[in-house]
């Protein structure tokens, strides 16, 4: 993936990096990984899973029947792992740049651009 990955996609792939999971397991894992910030609805999840499968980033792993209902498990593919690793590296680089600039700001080495001219709502 050459463009920035959307957060739900990143979280779904992160959940599957730990091993195959079914839909409800992915929903619960995404909520846990995001510290409750992201709560996927079933419709959103399954649309994302269809897209990720079409993109070759995930694949069906197995199916089983539980309480009379079909439960499909998905797994991360090698391409999915590569895309997740690339996005994690890009996030790390952006985070490191922000941390360097914040450290400089805290030391008085930089003045925020809006300090001299705050946005209208902050005047």
MODELLER restraints for C-alpha pairs under 7 A, 6 or more apart:
rsr = mdl.restraints
at = mdl.atoms
rsr.add(forms.Gaussian(group=physical.xy_distance, feature=features.Distance(at['CA:1:A'], at['CA:83:A']), mean=6.09, stdev=0.5))
rsr.add(forms.Gaussian(group=physical.xy_distance, feature=features.Distance(at['CA:5:A'], at['CA:87:A']), mean=6.78, stdev=0.5))
rsr.add(forms.Gaussian(group=physical.xy_distance, feature=features.Distance(at['CA:10:A'], at['CA:84:A']), mean=6.70, stdev=0.5))
rsr.add(forms.Gaussian(group=physical.xy_distance, feature=features.Distance(at['CA:11:A'], at['CA:30:A']), mean=5.66, stdev=0.5))
rsr.add(forms.Gaussian(group=physical.xy_distance, feature=features.Distance(at['CA:12:A'], at['CA:26:A']), mean=6.63, stdev=0.5))
rsr.add(forms.Gaussian(group=physical.xy_distance, feature=features.Distance(at['CA:12:A'], at['CA:30:A']), mean=6.35, stdev=0.5))
rsr.add(forms.Gaussian(group=physical.xy_distance, feature=features.Distance(at['CA:13:A'], at['CA:76:A']), mean=6.77, stdev=0.5))
rsr.add(forms.Gaussian(group=physical.xy_distance, feature=features.Distance(at['CA:13:A'], at['CA:84:A']), mean=6.57, stdev=0.5))
rsr.add(forms.Gaussian(group=physical.xy_distance, feature=features.Distance(at['CA:15:A'], at['CA:26:A']), mean=6.18, stdev=0.5))
rsr.add(forms.Gaussian(group=physical.xy_distance, feature=features.Distance(at['CA:15:A'], at['CA:29:A']), mean=5.93, stdev=0.5))
rsr.add(forms.Gaussian(group=physical.xy_distance, feature=features.Distance(at['CA:15:A'], at['CA:30:A']), mean=6.27, stdev=0.5))
rsr.add(forms.Gaussian(group=physical.xy_distance, feature=features.Distance(at['CA:16:A'], at['CA:75:A']), mean=5.80, stdev=0.5))
rsr.add(forms.Gaussian(group=physical.xy_distance, feature=features.Distance(at['CA:16:A'], at['CA:76:A']), mean=5.56, stdev=0.5))
rsr.add(forms.Gaussian(group=physical.xy_distance, feature=features.Distance(at['CA:17:A'], at['CA:76:A']), mean=6.10, stdev=0.5))
rsr.add(forms.Gaussian(group=physical.xy_distance, feature=features.Distance(at['CA:19:A'], at['CA:75:A']), mean=6.36, stdev=0.5))
rsr.add(forms.Gaussian(group=physical.xy_distance, feature=features.Distance(at['CA:20:A'], at['CA:61:A']), mean=6.67, stdev=0.5))
rsr.add(forms.Gaussian(group=physical.xy_distance, feature=features.Distance(at['CA:20:A'], at['CA:73:A']), mean=5.89, stdev=0.5))
rsr.add(forms.Gaussian(group=physical.xy_distance, feature=features.Distance(at['CA:20:A'], at['CA:74:A']), mean=5.22, stdev=0.5))
rsr.add(forms.Gaussian(group=physical.xy_distance, feature=features.Distance(at['CA:20:A'], at['CA:75:A']), mean=4.38, stdev=0.5))
rsr.add(forms.Gaussian(group=physical.xy_distance, feature=features.Distance(at['CA:21:A'], at['CA:73:A']), mean=4.93, stdev=0.5))
rsr.add(forms.Gaussian(group=physical.xy_distance, feature=features.Distance(at['CA:21:A'], at['CA:74:A']), mean=5.55, stdev=0.5))
rsr.add(forms.Gaussian(group=physical.xy_distance, feature=features.Distance(at['CA:21:A'], at['CA:75:A']), mean=6.84, stdev=0.5))
rsr.add(forms.Gaussian(group=physical.xy_distance, feature=features.Distance(at['CA:22:A'], at['CA:71:A']), mean=6.38, stdev=0.5))
rsr.add(forms.Gaussian(group=physical.xy_distance, feature=features.Distance(at['CA:22:A'], at['CA:72:A']), mean=5.51, stdev=0.5))
rsr.add(forms.Gaussian(group=physical.xy_distance, feature=features.Distance(at['CA:22:A'], at['CA:73:A']), mean=4.16, stdev=0.5))
rsr.add(forms.Gaussian(group=physical.xy_distance, feature=features.Distance(at['CA:22:A'], at['CA:74:A']), mean=6.19, stdev=0.5))
rsr.add(forms.Gaussian(group=physical.xy_distance, feature=features.Distance(at['CA:27:A'], at['CA:39:A']), mean=6.93, stdev=0.5))
rsr.add(forms.Gaussian(group=physical.xy_distance, feature=features.Distance(at['CA:27:A'], at['CA:40:A']), mean=5.79, stdev=0.5))
rsr.add(forms.Gaussian(group=physical.xy_distance, feature=features.Distance(at['CA:30:A'], at['CA:38:A']), mean=6.74, stdev=0.5))
rsr.add(forms.Gaussian(group=physical.xy_distance, feature=features.Distance(at['CA:31:A'], at['CA:37:A']), mean=6.71, stdev=0.5))
rsr.add(forms.Gaussian(group=physical.xy_distance, feature=features.Distance(at['CA:31:A'], at['CA:38:A']), mean=5.43, stdev=0.5))
rsr.add(forms.Gaussian(group=physical.xy_distance, feature=features.Distance(at['CA:31:A'], at['CA:39:A']), mean=5.45, stdev=0.5))
rsr.add(forms.Gaussian(group=physical.xy_distance, feature=features.Distance(at['CA:52:A'], at['CA:58:A']), mean=5.77, stdev=0.5))
rsr.add(forms.Gaussian(group=physical.xy_distance, feature=features.Distance(at['CA:53:A'], at['CA:59:A']), mean=5.60, stdev=0.5))
rsr.add(forms.Gaussian(group=physical.xy_distance, feature=features.Distance(at['CA:56:A'], at['CA:79:A']), mean=6.68, stdev=0.5))
rsr.add(forms.Gaussian(group=physical.xy_distance, feature=features.Distance(at['CA:57:A'], at['CA:76:A']), mean=6.27, stdev=0.5))
rsr.add(forms.Gaussian(group=physical.xy_distance, feature=features.Distance(at['CA:57:A'], at['CA:77:A']), mean=5.40, stdev=0.5))
rsr.add(forms.Gaussian(group=physical.xy_distance, feature=features.Distance(at['CA:57:A'], at['CA:79:A']), mean=5.39, stdev=0.5))
rsr.add(forms.Gaussian(group=physical.xy_distance, feature=features.Distance(at['CA:57:A'], at['CA:80:A']), mean=3.76, stdev=0.5))
rsr.add(forms.Gaussian(group=physical.xy_distance, feature=features.Distance(at['CA:58:A'], at['CA:74:A']), mean=6.56, stdev=0.5))
rsr.add(forms.Gaussian(group=physical.xy_distance, feature=features.Distance(at['CA:58:A'], at['CA:75:A']), mean=5.52, stdev=0.5))
rsr.add(forms.Gaussian(group=physical.xy_distance, feature=features.Distance(at['CA:58:A'], at['CA:76:A']), mean=4.51, stdev=0.5))
rsr.add(forms.Gaussian(group=physical.xy_distance, feature=features.Distance(at['CA:58:A'], at['CA:77:A']), mean=5.06, stdev=0.5))
rsr.add(forms.Gaussian(group=physical.xy_distance, feature=features.Distance(at['CA:58:A'], at['CA:80:A']), mean=6.09, stdev=0.5))
rsr.add(forms.Gaussian(group=physical.xy_distance, feature=features.Distance(at['CA:59:A'], at['CA:74:A']), mean=5.59, stdev=0.5))
rsr.add(forms.Gaussian(group=physical.xy_distance, feature=features.Distance(at['CA:59:A'], at['CA:75:A']), mean=5.48, stdev=0.5))
rsr.add(forms.Gaussian(group=physical.xy_distance, feature=features.Distance(at['CA:59:A'], at['CA:76:A']), mean=6.51, stdev=0.5))
rsr.add(forms.Gaussian(group=physical.xy_distance, feature=features.Distance(at['CA:59:A'], at['CA:77:A']), mean=6.45, stdev=0.5))
rsr.add(forms.Gaussian(group=physical.xy_distance, feature=features.Distance(at['CA:60:A'], at['CA:73:A']), mean=5.93, stdev=0.5))
rsr.add(forms.Gaussian(group=physical.xy_distance, feature=features.Distance(at['CA:60:A'], at['CA:74:A']), mean=4.41, stdev=0.5))
rsr.add(forms.Gaussian(group=physical.xy_distance, feature=features.Distance(at['CA:60:A'], at['CA:75:A']), mean=6.21, stdev=0.5))
rsr.add(forms.Gaussian(group=physical.xy_distance, feature=features.Distance(at['CA:61:A'], at['CA:73:A']), mean=5.25, stdev=0.5))
rsr.add(forms.Gaussian(group=physical.xy_distance, feature=features.Distance(at['CA:61:A'], at['CA:74:A']), mean=4.93, stdev=0.5))
rsr.add(forms.Gaussian(group=physical.xy_distance, feature=features.Distance(at['CA:61:A'], at['CA:75:A']), mean=5.62, stdev=0.5))
rsr.add(forms.Gaussian(group=physical.xy_distance, feature=features.Distance(at['CA:62:A'], at['CA:72:A']), mean=5.98, stdev=0.5))
rsr.add(forms.Gaussian(group=physical.xy_distance, feature=features.Distance(at['CA:62:A'], at['CA:73:A']), mean=5.29, stdev=0.5))
rsr.add(forms.Gaussian(group=physical.xy_distance, feature=features.Distance(at['CA:63:A'], at['CA:70:A']), mean=6.71, stdev=0.5))
rsr.add(forms.Gaussian(group=physical.xy_distance, feature=features.Distance(at['CA:63:A'], at['CA:71:A']), mean=5.52, stdev=0.5))
rsr.add(forms.Gaussian(group=physical.xy_distance, feature=features.Distance(at['CA:63:A'], at['CA:72:A']), mean=4.38, stdev=0.5))
rsr.add(forms.Gaussian(group=physical.xy_distance, feature=features.Distance(at['CA:63:A'], at['CA:73:A']), mean=6.02, stdev=0.5))
rsr.add(forms.Gaussian(group=physical.xy_distance, feature=features.Distance(at['CA:64:A'], at['CA:70:A']), mean=5.77, stdev=0.5))
rsr.add(forms.Gaussian(group=physical.xy_distance, feature=features.Distance(at['CA:64:A'], at['CA:71:A']), mean=5.24, stdev=0.5))
rsr.add(forms.Gaussian(group=physical.xy_distance, feature=features.Distance(at['CA:64:A'], at['CA:72:A']), mean=6.60, stdev=0.5))
rsr.add(forms.Gaussian(group=physical.xy_distance, feature=features.Distance(at['CA:65:A'], at['CA:71:A']), mean=5.83, stdev=0.5))
rsr.add(forms.Gaussian(group=physical.xy_distance, feature=features.Distance(at['CA:104:A'], at['CA:110:A']), mean=6.26, stdev=0.5))
rsr.add(forms.Gaussian(group=physical.xy_distance, feature=features.Distance(at['CA:105:A'], at['CA:111:A']), mean=6.59, stdev=0.5))
